[in-house]
Amino acid sequence: MADPTAPSATRRIQLATLAALSLLLAVLLWVPIAVAVADPITAISGRLGWMLFSAITGTGIAAGVAVIAWRRPDAFGAPARQLNPLGIVCAALLALPVAAMTAFSVEGAYSALALFFIVLWLLPEGLGVVTVLALTLGVVAGEAVHHGLGFGGVAGPVISAIAAIAVMWGYRMLVRSADENASLVTELRETQAALAATEREAGRGAERARLARDLHDTTAQHLSSIRLLAASGASLTDIERTSGEALREVRGIIADLTPPELRDVDLAAALDRLAAARPGVSFRASGDAWPLSVGASTALLRVTQEALNNAETHGQAAHIAVRLQVADDAVSVEVDDDGVGFDAERWFEQPELAAARPDGSGTGLRGLQARLRELGGFVSVVADPGEGTLVRAELPRLAAESRPS
Protein backbone atom coordinates (compact mmCIF):
# COMPACT_ATOMS: atom_id res chain seq x y z
CA MET A 1 0.00 0.00 0.00
CA ALA A 2 2.98 2.23 0.63
CA ASP A 3 6.69 2.03 1.16
CA PRO A 4 6.95 1.24 4.88
CA THR A 5 9.04 3.72 6.87
CA ALA A 6 9.38 1.55 9.97
CA PRO A 7 12.10 -1.15 10.22
CA SER A 8 11.16 -4.54 8.82
CA ALA A 9 10.72 -7.55 11.10
CA THR A 10 14.23 -8.79 10.24
CA ARG A 11 15.76 -5.39 10.93
CA ARG A 12 13.91 -5.16 14.27
CA ILE A 13 15.44 -8.49 15.32
CA GLN A 14 18.90 -7.27 14.33
CA LEU A 15 18.42 -3.99 16.18
CA ALA A 16 17.24 -5.90 19.24
CA THR A 17 20.44 -8.00 19.03
CA LEU A 18 22.61 -4.87 19.01
CA ALA A 19 20.60 -3.40 21.88
CA ALA A 20 21.07 -6.63 23.87
CA LEU A 21 24.84 -6.51 23.29
CA SER A 22 24.89 -2.88 24.47
CA LEU A 23 22.94 -3.84 27.59
CA LEU A 24 25.33 -6.75 28.24
CA LEU A 25 28.30 -4.38 27.99
CA ALA A 26 26.67 -1.97 30.45
CA VAL A 27 25.99 -4.79 32.94
CA LEU A 28 29.53 -6.18 32.69
CA LEU A 29 30.98 -2.72 33.36
CA TRP A 30 29.31 -2.80 36.78
CA VAL A 31 30.74 -6.19 37.79
CA PRO A 32 34.10 -4.65 38.88
CA ILE A 33 32.15 -2.07 40.90
CA ALA A 34 30.37 -4.82 42.82
CA VAL A 35 33.69 -6.56 43.52
CA ALA A 36 35.40 -3.29 44.50
CA VAL A 37 32.67 -2.31 46.98
CA ALA A 38 33.24 -5.57 48.79
CA ASP A 39 36.99 -4.92 48.90
CA PRO A 40 37.95 -2.18 51.40
CA ILE A 41 41.46 -1.90 49.96
CA THR A 42 40.09 -0.82 46.57
CA ALA A 43 37.86 1.79 48.16
CA ILE A 44 40.71 3.18 50.27
CA SER A 45 43.02 3.37 47.24
CA GLY A 46 40.75 5.92 45.55
CA ARG A 47 40.26 3.80 42.43
CA LEU A 48 36.57 3.23 43.17
CA GLY A 49 35.66 6.79 42.15
CA TRP A 50 37.35 6.43 38.78
CA MET A 51 35.75 3.03 38.29
CA LEU A 52 32.32 4.49 39.01
CA PHE A 53 32.94 7.26 36.53
CA SER A 54 34.00 4.70 33.88
CA ALA A 55 30.97 2.49 34.54
CA ILE A 56 28.50 5.38 34.41
CA THR A 57 30.10 6.79 31.27
CA GLY A 58 30.17 3.41 29.56
CA THR A 59 26.55 2.71 30.48
CA GLY A 60 25.47 6.06 29.04
CA ILE A 61 27.39 5.49 25.81
CA ALA A 62 25.99 1.95 25.45
CA ALA A 63 22.46 3.27 25.95
CA GLY A 64 23.17 5.98 23.38
CA VAL A 65 24.28 3.37 20.82
CA ALA A 66 21.05 1.42 21.38
CA VAL A 67 18.95 4.57 20.92
CA ILE A 68 20.83 5.64 17.78
CA ALA A 69 20.44 2.14 16.35
CA TRP A 70 16.66 2.19 16.85
CA ARG A 71 16.25 5.70 15.49
CA ARG A 72 18.61 5.12 12.56
CA PRO A 73 18.08 1.54 11.37
CA ASP A 74 19.75 2.48 8.10
CA ALA A 75 23.00 3.06 10.00
CA PHE A 76 23.09 0.24 12.57
CA GLY A 77 20.27 -2.03 11.41
CA ALA A 78 22.77 -4.72 10.35
CA PRO A 79 26.51 -5.41 10.77
CA ALA A 80 28.42 -2.71 8.86
CA ARG A 81 29.59 -3.57 5.35
CA GLN A 82 31.36 -0.28 4.68
CA LEU A 83 33.09 2.42 6.69
CA ASN A 84 30.62 4.51 8.70
CA PRO A 85 31.99 7.54 10.62
CA LEU A 86 29.21 7.23 13.20
CA GLY A 87 30.14 3.59 13.79
CA ILE A 88 33.80 4.49 14.27
CA VAL A 89 32.92 7.19 16.82
CA CYS A 90 30.58 4.89 18.78
CA ALA A 91 33.14 2.06 18.81
CA ALA A 92 35.88 4.41 20.03
CA LEU A 93 33.68 5.89 22.76
CA LEU A 94 32.71 2.43 24.01
CA ALA A 95 36.34 1.27 24.05
CA LEU A 96 37.42 4.10 26.39
CA PRO A 97 35.45 3.09 29.53
CA VAL A 98 36.26 -0.59 28.89
CA ALA A 99 39.97 0.25 28.67
CA ALA A 100 39.78 2.33 31.84
CA MET A 101 37.94 -0.38 33.73
CA THR A 102 40.44 -3.00 32.55
CA ALA A 103 43.28 -0.82 33.83
CA PHE A 104 41.63 -0.32 37.24
CA SER A 105 40.34 -3.85 37.87
CA VAL A 106 41.09 -7.38 36.74
CA GLU A 107 37.33 -7.98 36.42
CA GLY A 108 37.16 -5.17 33.90
CA ALA A 109 38.31 -7.59 31.22
CA TYR A 110 34.87 -9.27 31.35
CA SER A 111 33.31 -6.34 29.53
CA ALA A 112 35.76 -6.77 26.66
CA LEU A 113 33.82 -9.77 25.29
CA ALA A 114 30.67 -7.68 24.76
CA LEU A 115 32.81 -4.88 23.33
CA PHE A 116 34.30 -7.30 20.78
CA PHE A 117 30.85 -8.15 19.42
CA ILE A 118 29.74 -4.50 19.25
CA VAL A 119 32.95 -3.42 17.49
CA LEU A 120 32.53 -6.22 14.95
CA TRP A 121 28.98 -4.96 14.36
CA LEU A 122 29.77 -1.26 14.05
CA LEU A 123 32.87 -1.60 11.85
CA PRO A 124 33.35 -3.28 8.45
CA GLU A 125 34.53 -6.88 8.60
CA GLY A 126 38.26 -6.31 7.97
CA LEU A 127 38.62 -3.21 10.14
CA GLY A 128 36.51 -4.83 12.86
CA VAL A 129 38.79 -7.88 13.07
CA VAL A 130 41.93 -5.69 13.21
CA THR A 131 40.36 -3.52 15.93
CA VAL A 132 39.33 -6.54 17.99
CA LEU A 133 42.87 -7.94 17.78
CA ALA A 134 44.23 -4.57 18.96
CA LEU A 135 41.73 -4.51 21.82
CA THR A 136 42.76 -8.06 22.71
CA LEU A 137 46.36 -6.93 23.09
CA GLY A 138 45.16 -4.14 25.37
CA VAL A 139 43.20 -6.60 27.54
CA VAL A 140 46.23 -8.92 27.74
CA ALA A 141 48.34 -5.95 28.82
CA GLY A 142 45.79 -5.07 31.49
CA GLU A 143 45.79 -8.65 32.78
CA ALA A 144 49.60 -8.57 32.87
CA VAL A 145 49.52 -5.42 35.02
CA HIS A 146 47.25 -7.07 37.57
CA HIS A 147 48.55 -10.66 37.57
CA GLY A 148 51.65 -10.70 35.47
CA LEU A 149 51.94 -12.25 32.05
CA GLY A 150 50.60 -15.80 32.35
CA PHE A 151 48.84 -18.40 30.24
CA GLY A 152 45.39 -17.57 31.59
CA GLY A 153 45.84 -13.86 31.07
CA VAL A 154 46.69 -14.45 27.41
CA ALA A 155 44.48 -17.42 26.54
CA GLY A 156 41.26 -15.95 27.97
CA PRO A 157 41.19 -12.72 25.92
CA VAL A 158 42.53 -14.44 22.78
CA ILE A 159 39.91 -17.22 22.91
CA SER A 160 37.17 -14.62 23.56
CA ALA A 161 38.32 -12.59 20.55
CA ILE A 162 38.45 -15.64 18.28
CA ALA A 163 35.00 -16.74 19.45
CA ALA A 164 33.55 -13.27 18.84
CA ILE A 165 35.08 -13.08 15.36
CA ALA A 166 33.80 -16.56 14.45
CA VAL A 167 30.27 -15.90 15.73
CA MET A 168 30.00 -12.53 14.01
CA TRP A 169 31.37 -14.01 10.76
CA GLY A 170 28.62 -16.63 10.85
CA TYR A 171 26.03 -13.98 11.72
CA ARG A 172 27.15 -11.84 8.79
CA MET A 173 26.76 -14.82 6.46
CA LEU A 174 23.20 -15.33 7.72
CA VAL A 175 22.40 -11.64 7.21
CA ARG A 176 23.79 -11.70 3.67
CA SER A 177 21.78 -14.82 2.88
CA ALA A 178 18.61 -13.27 4.29
CA ASP A 179 19.16 -10.08 2.28
CA GLU A 180 19.75 -12.06 -0.90
CA ASN A 181 16.58 -14.09 -0.30
CA ALA A 182 14.60 -10.88 0.35
CA SER A 183 15.97 -9.42 -2.89
CA LEU A 184 14.93 -12.55 -4.80
CA VAL A 185 11.46 -12.42 -3.25
CA THR A 186 11.13 -8.76 -4.23
CA GLU A 187 12.19 -9.50 -7.80
CA LEU A 188 9.74 -12.41 -7.93
CA ARG A 189 6.90 -10.22 -6.68
CA GLU A 190 7.75 -7.52 -9.21
CA THR A 191 7.78 -10.10 -12.00
CA GLN A 192 4.48 -11.56 -10.81
CA ALA A 193 2.96 -8.08 -10.59
CA ALA A 194 4.13 -7.23 -14.11
CA LEU A 195 2.82 -10.55 -15.44
CA ALA A 196 -0.49 -10.06 -13.65
CA ALA A 197 -0.80 -6.54 -15.06
CA THR A 198 -0.10 -7.86 -18.56
CA GLU A 199 -2.65 -10.63 -18.13
CA ARG A 200 -5.23 -8.18 -16.77
CA GLU A 201 -4.70 -5.84 -19.71
CA ALA A 202 -4.95 -8.72 -22.18
CA GLY A 203 -8.11 -9.90 -20.43
CA ARG A 204 -9.61 -6.42 -20.55
CA GLY A 205 -8.81 -6.17 -24.26
CA ALA A 206 -10.40 -9.54 -24.97
CA GLU A 207 -13.42 -8.64 -22.88
CA ARG A 208 -13.84 -5.32 -24.68
CA ALA A 209 -13.65 -7.09 -28.04
CA ARG A 210 -16.19 -9.70 -26.92
CA LEU A 211 -18.53 -7.03 -25.54
CA ALA A 212 -18.28 -5.05 -28.79
CA ARG A 213 -19.17 -8.15 -30.80
CA ASP A 214 -22.11 -8.99 -28.55
CA LEU A 215 -23.47 -5.45 -28.69
CA HIS A 216 -23.06 -5.34 -32.46
CA ASP A 217 -24.58 -8.74 -33.08
CA THR A 218 -27.52 -8.41 -30.68
CA THR A 219 -28.41 -5.02 -29.24
CA ALA A 220 -27.41 -2.98 -32.29
CA GLN A 221 -29.37 -5.30 -34.58
CA HIS A 222 -32.46 -5.10 -32.37
CA LEU A 223 -32.27 -1.31 -32.16
CA SER A 224 -31.93 -1.15 -35.95
CA SER A 225 -34.98 -3.40 -36.28
CA ILE A 226 -36.99 -1.21 -33.89
CA ARG A 227 -36.03 1.87 -35.93
CA LEU A 228 -37.12 0.18 -39.17
CA LEU A 229 -40.36 -1.04 -37.60
CA ALA A 230 -41.14 2.43 -36.32
CA ALA A 231 -40.34 3.98 -39.73
CA SER A 232 -42.52 1.45 -41.58
CA GLY A 233 -45.48 2.06 -39.28
CA ALA A 234 -45.44 -1.42 -37.75
CA SER A 235 -47.75 -2.20 -34.88
CA LEU A 236 -46.79 -1.45 -31.31
CA THR A 237 -46.95 -5.18 -30.61
CA ASP A 238 -44.08 -5.86 -33.03
CA ILE A 239 -42.07 -2.96 -31.65
CA GLU A 240 -42.70 -4.10 -28.06
CA ARG A 241 -41.68 -7.68 -28.92
CA THR A 242 -38.45 -6.56 -30.59
CA SER A 243 -37.56 -4.15 -27.74
CA GLY A 244 -38.23 -6.96 -25.23
CA GLU A 245 -35.77 -9.19 -27.06
CA ALA A 246 -33.21 -6.36 -27.00
CA LEU A 247 -33.74 -5.91 -23.26
CA ARG A 248 -33.18 -9.63 -22.63
CA GLU A 249 -29.98 -9.54 -24.66
CA VAL A 250 -28.66 -6.55 -22.69
CA ARG A 251 -29.45 -8.29 -19.40
CA GLY A 252 -27.58 -11.35 -20.63
CA ILE A 253 -24.54 -9.24 -21.46
CA ILE A 254 -24.68 -7.61 -18.00
CA ALA A 255 -24.88 -11.03 -16.36
CA ASP A 256 -21.76 -12.10 -18.28
CA LEU A 257 -19.91 -9.04 -16.92
CA THR A 258 -20.56 -10.07 -13.31
CA PRO A 259 -17.30 -11.12 -11.58
CA PRO A 260 -16.95 -14.90 -11.17
CA GLU A 261 -16.81 -14.45 -7.38
CA LEU A 262 -20.35 -13.00 -7.44
CA ARG A 263 -21.93 -15.29 -10.04
CA ASP A 264 -23.69 -17.60 -7.58
CA VAL A 265 -23.41 -15.83 -4.20
CA ASP A 266 -24.01 -12.43 -2.64
CA LEU A 267 -21.29 -10.04 -1.46
CA ALA A 268 -21.17 -11.41 2.11
CA ALA A 269 -20.60 -14.98 0.91
CA ALA A 270 -18.00 -13.82 -1.64
CA LEU A 271 -16.06 -11.94 1.07
CA ASP A 272 -16.32 -14.93 3.39
CA ARG A 273 -14.82 -17.16 0.67
CA LEU A 274 -12.11 -14.60 -0.01
CA ALA A 275 -11.10 -14.47 3.68
CA ALA A 276 -11.22 -18.25 4.12
CA ALA A 277 -8.80 -18.72 1.23
CA ARG A 278 -6.11 -16.54 2.86
CA PRO A 279 -4.21 -17.41 6.09
CA GLY A 280 -4.52 -14.88 8.88
CA VAL A 281 -7.64 -13.23 7.42
CA SER A 282 -10.96 -13.20 9.32
CA PHE A 283 -14.40 -12.06 8.13
CA ARG A 284 -17.46 -10.76 9.96
CA ALA A 285 -20.74 -9.40 8.61
CA SER A 286 -23.22 -7.31 10.58
CA GLY A 287 -26.59 -5.69 9.92
CA ASP A 288 -29.72 -6.69 8.03
CA ALA A 289 -28.82 -7.30 4.40
CA TRP A 290 -30.69 -5.70 1.52
CA PRO A 291 -30.12 -6.48 -2.17
CA LEU A 292 -27.02 -4.86 -3.67
CA SER A 293 -26.63 -4.02 -7.33
CA VAL A 294 -24.00 -5.85 -9.37
CA GLY A 295 -21.97 -2.64 -9.73
CA ALA A 296 -21.99 -1.94 -5.98
CA SER A 297 -21.08 -5.53 -5.05
CA THR A 298 -18.29 -5.57 -7.63
CA ALA A 299 -16.83 -2.26 -6.45
CA LEU A 300 -16.81 -3.31 -2.77
CA LEU A 301 -15.34 -6.71 -3.66
CA ARG A 302 -12.55 -5.10 -5.68
CA VAL A 303 -11.70 -2.69 -2.85
CA THR A 304 -11.44 -5.64 -0.46
CA GLN A 305 -9.21 -7.61 -2.83
CA GLU A 306 -6.92 -4.62 -3.39
CA ALA A 307 -6.67 -3.85 0.34
CA LEU A 308 -5.91 -7.50 1.18
CA ASN A 309 -3.24 -7.68 -1.48
CA ASN A 310 -1.63 -4.46 -0.22
CA ALA A 311 -1.75 -5.60 3.41
CA GLU A 312 -0.04 -8.89 2.58
CA THR A 313 2.42 -7.65 -0.05
CA HIS A 314 3.45 -4.23 1.24
CA GLY A 315 2.16 -4.11 4.81
CA GLN A 316 3.62 -7.50 5.89
CA ALA A 317 0.50 -8.01 7.99
CA ALA A 318 0.11 -11.17 10.07
CA HIS A 319 -3.58 -10.66 10.88
CA ILE A 320 -6.23 -8.95 8.77
CA ALA A 321 -9.88 -8.39 9.69
CA VAL A 322 -12.50 -7.90 6.96
CA ARG A 323 -15.83 -6.45 8.11
CA LEU A 324 -19.02 -6.01 6.06
CA GLN A 325 -21.44 -3.57 7.69
CA VAL A 326 -24.96 -3.12 6.33
CA ALA A 327 -26.88 -0.19 7.81
CA ASP A 328 -30.31 1.20 6.90
CA ASP A 329 -28.81 3.96 4.76
CA ALA A 330 -25.41 2.61 3.62
CA VAL A 331 -23.20 -0.43 3.14
CA SER A 332 -19.49 -0.50 3.92
CA VAL A 333 -16.49 -2.82 3.91
CA GLU A 334 -13.47 -2.40 6.21
CA VAL A 335 -10.08 -4.11 5.88
CA ASP A 336 -8.07 -3.66 9.08
CA ASP A 337 -4.49 -5.05 9.30
CA ASP A 338 -1.67 -5.11 11.86
CA GLY A 339 1.10 -4.49 9.32
CA VAL A 340 3.86 -1.89 9.24
CA GLY A 341 1.52 0.88 8.05
CA PHE A 342 2.62 3.96 6.13
CA ASP A 343 2.14 7.72 5.88
CA ALA A 344 -1.30 7.65 4.25
CA GLU A 345 -1.73 11.42 4.09
CA ARG A 346 1.58 11.90 2.27
CA TRP A 347 0.89 8.91 -0.01
CA PHE A 348 -2.40 10.28 -1.33
CA GLU A 349 -1.19 13.88 -1.51
CA GLN A 350 1.83 12.88 -3.65
CA PRO A 351 0.75 10.56 -6.50
CA GLU A 352 4.32 10.47 -7.80
CA LEU A 353 5.19 8.10 -4.93
CA ALA A 354 3.02 5.42 -6.52
CA ALA A 355 4.16 6.27 -10.03
CA ALA A 356 7.79 5.78 -8.98
CA ARG A 357 7.28 2.13 -8.01
CA PRO A 358 9.26 -0.20 -10.29
CA ASP A 359 6.56 -2.88 -10.25
CA GLY A 360 3.83 -0.48 -11.31
CA SER A 361 1.80 -1.03 -8.14
CA GLY A 362 0.47 1.69 -5.91
CA THR A 363 -2.35 3.04 -8.07
CA GLY A 364 -4.97 0.41 -7.24
CA LEU A 365 -6.67 2.20 -4.35
CA ARG A 366 -6.70 5.51 -6.20
CA GLY A 367 -8.49 3.84 -9.10
CA LEU A 368 -10.97 2.27 -6.71
CA GLN A 369 -11.50 5.64 -5.05
CA ALA A 370 -12.50 7.08 -8.42
CA ARG A 371 -14.80 4.11 -9.03
CA LEU A 372 -16.55 4.52 -5.68
CA ARG A 373 -16.92 8.27 -6.25
CA GLU A 374 -18.66 7.57 -9.56
CA LEU A 375 -21.15 5.40 -7.65
CA GLY A 376 -21.67 8.10 -5.02
CA GLY A 377 -19.47 6.55 -2.31
CA PHE A 378 -15.92 6.91 -1.05
CA VAL A 379 -12.79 5.04 0.03
CA SER A 380 -10.87 6.25 3.10
CA VAL A 381 -7.49 5.05 4.39
CA VAL A 382 -6.24 5.51 7.95
CA ALA A 383 -2.59 4.57 8.47
CA ASP A 384 0.60 5.63 10.23
CA PRO A 385 4.08 4.09 10.09
CA GLY A 386 4.24 1.11 12.43
CA GLU A 387 0.54 1.29 13.32
CA GLY A 388 -1.17 -0.88 10.69
CA THR A 389 -3.71 0.24 8.09
CA LEU A 390 -7.50 0.56 7.94
CA VAL A 391 -9.21 0.80 4.54
CA ARG A 392 -12.93 1.63 4.51
CA ALA A 393 -15.19 1.71 1.44
CA GLU A 394 -18.78 2.95 1.78
CA LEU A 395 -21.72 3.33 -0.58
CA PRO A 396 -25.05 5.00 0.25
CA ARG A 397 -28.12 2.79 -0.08
CA LEU A 398 -29.63 4.98 -2.80
CA ALA A 399 -26.60 4.23 -4.98
CA ALA A 400 -25.94 0.62 -3.94
CA GLU A 401 -29.39 -0.97 -3.71
CA SER A 402 -30.51 -3.23 -6.53
CA ARG A 403 -33.63 -1.87 -8.23
CA PRO A 404 -36.31 -4.25 -9.45
CA SER A 405 -36.63 -4.20 -13.25
BELLIN-V920237 format. One line per field, one symbol per residue. psi: psi as a letter, one per 30 degrees, with the letter a starting at -180 (. if undefined). A space follows every 50 residues. Layout:
BEGIN
psi: ???
END
This chain:
BEGIN
psi: eljkflkleeeeeeeeeeeeeeeeeeefffeeeeeeefjeeeeefffeee eeeeeeeeeeeeeeeeeeeefiffegflkkflkjeeeeeeeeeefeeeee eeefkffffefeeeeeeeefeflleeeeeeeeeeeeeeeeeeeeeefljl eefeeeeeeeeeeeeeeeeeeeeeeeeeeeeeeeeeeeeeeeeeeeeeee eeeeeeeeeeeeeeeefdeeeeeeeeeeeeefgllfeeeeeeeeeeeeee eeeeeffkkefgeglaeeeeeeeeeffkkgklkkklljklkkleeeeeee eeeeeeeeeeeeeefhkekkkkkkjjleglklkkjjlhafalieeeeffi ffeeffkfgglffeeeeeeeeeeefgalkkkjklkggakkkkkkkleeff kkkk.
END
